[in-house]
Amino acid sequence: MLEAVIFDMDGVIVDTEPGYLAAVNRFLKRFGKSIDSKFNEQFFGGSAYDMWAVTKKHVGLDHLTVEECMKGMEEEREKMIRQEGYRAIPGTIPLIQDLYDRGIPLAVASSSSLSEIEKVTKYLNVRKYFAKIVSGIDECEHAKPFPDVFLKAARKLDVKPENCLVIEDSSNGALAAKRAGMRVIGFRNQECGNQALESADYVVTTIEDVDYALCQEVGNKNDI
């Protein structure tokens, strides 16, 4: 029985994935380095720490720590956000509002930091709709595709995992949600490359195709 809906943030609520790659390359440009979108696709849904642990070796920046890379990328992202702001994914805010109005408890379960989740959801004026937020990097031992962030969200909502529906755009995130025993609507976000969403129970190409009826249909399937 569907009792709660859990949203990923980056690529589902806010269009940040292309901005992340731009910020990464603006930082790497300081050292005459860069990565392409194909290389970056493997990290969608995962943590920035894990991404930099691989990327700095890939581009030959072993003299830098992961923390230094993360700090440099965030400096570049802050510059971009001050110039451009945050852009919501079309259809997501009306969906959040409708589910909230219908009494469905909502949470955000993201690989971003708690401060970033708060910043984005407040900027888009949707923080008030979420009963709980969970950060995979700040509050969980393992990042997606491990299920930790979704299991923690279910605990915070006081809802059994099998009664939660997750909306995700990455293969890592969809797999994490399924490992948590949850239903998944996969969003094939064209900005995020060709993400493998085979583990999702239902896949859409626009959030505008997701409504309360679809959430009920997918969330209430009993063959997990």
Phi, psi and omega in degrees: 000128180289123179237342182203154176238131181245126181257133160293162181255298185290119181092351178243310177268317185231143184273080185249345186301312177299325178295325177299312181298319178298318180293320177302312183288331175294322176291314182296332180299334178301335184247011180072028183240166174195164171231158179259170185296327180296315178298321184289337184302328184295342185262356182302131179088346180267188183269153177296326179299311181297321179300314183287331177300324178276315188294319183295330175286320181301322183261001176080040177247047183295343180283349178261149174275162175301318181298321178294321178294316180298317180297316180296319178296318180295325176299317179291321178296320179298321177298316182294318182293322177298328181277321191245340185072191178254145179242124180287148172290129181304130177096340186287315182297315175300324178295314179302313180298318182293315179298318178299314181297333179273003176085018178274120176298138184236150175217158169252132175232103191231154174280353177284169179286161177301319181296323179290320178298314179299316183298313183292312184292328176287320178301319181274001177061039177239000183302325183295341182275343185262120179292326183217152170231147181224134177254124178293329183276330183266333190239355187235148180289320183238139178277167172305138019272009171289153187276001190310312187295325180283323177295322178293322178298318178297319179296317180296325179278349184060045179232141177294141181307320182293349178257015179251143172247135181246141173247117188224153178243356183243154177295321178299317182290317179297318179295320178299317180295319178293322177295335176279355180084024184253160172280152184223129164261118180268133177255112179279084182284116184295341178284348186252019179074194184269077180287134178283114182243029182300333182281347179289151179279336181205141183236135176238159177255357173210139178295338179296345176274355180262127177221182182302318182297318179293319177301317178296316182298311181288318184292334184263004175296143188247023183244039177299000000 
